[in-house]
């Protein structure tokens, strides 16, 4: 009597691993077939149907089905020995350990050629192992963990406003982009053409700077902006007066701002107290990613400023206003989707890791009291 095939019940994490191995260019073809056998078995296909589709023997399907049930995903990465140079035992683990826990002498990180020379292998071997284990020592990202004593309280306040905007009110993300330089290239750049990107000279002439005060409407995506020579509390109050006159008087204006000294100046506080329609929500310190207008500043820099050439500050200001007008003609709102619980969980994982590396580095700063 024929025994029924082993039933395969794949967990979602196992399915993702198998599908990733099938898609990866560096996966051996034998391993790809092993993964395809298990994936098709999980769909309920018989050994005979799988064997006919993959062009293998049905007993091979039964063998790898039984191995997967007994040993899990790891047993699929078994390749029959053939001709050619044999793999060194523990080579991948040795390269991974060296990548994660060591550095080349006098340098900050490994490259494939440096590590290959150190380990006595070909650079393509190191590149393949890095790709299989998603290691990218040549890349680096910036981060900063806030040490604000009221981090949780401020985070819940700001994220709550993003996810559930108040009725009969406007939510505005307010900030200033200071020290925008009017840079003029010393020679005209060569134009873009087939086979050649646009060029510009490596040197430039500085023509002073300007500061852009901007407010992003969270719901509509439109931006209100004004340029001033400086970014003091006087200019900030002027910008707040403009916002007060720009929106309907019966609407509350909820301002999401950072903790910059200009925003907390005594005269600014008195102005906000008199103008009861303004409701201020401060983001935690070192958390500019919570202010959506920062994302719009990246659009401004990338599309209107960074590659521009400006003969004077008025030219720079005109380019900024032209970009704002074009943006407001077809605004694109930035939709906040991250929940506060997910952010707090991620921050806690980061905090624990930093404490392991350097104990006490995540504690809030304490202000030193002046001696009497």
Secondary structure, DSSP 8 states (H G I E B T S, - for coil): -----------HHHHHHHHHHHH-TTS-HHHHHHHHHHHHHHTT--HHHHHHHHTS-HHHHHHHHHHHHHH-GGGG------SS----TTHHHHHHHHHHH---TTSSS--HHHHHHHHTS-HHHHHHHHHHTT--TT----------TTHHHHHHHHHHHHHS--TTEEEEEEEEEEEEEEEEESS-----BTTB-----S-EEEEEEEEEEEEEETTT--EEEEEES--SHHHHHHHHHHHHHHS-TTSEEEEEE---GGGG-HHHHHHHHH-TTEEEEE--TT-GGG-THHHHHHHHIIIIITT---SSHHHHHHHHHHHHHHHHHT---------HHHHHHHHHHHHHHHHHHSTTTTS---------
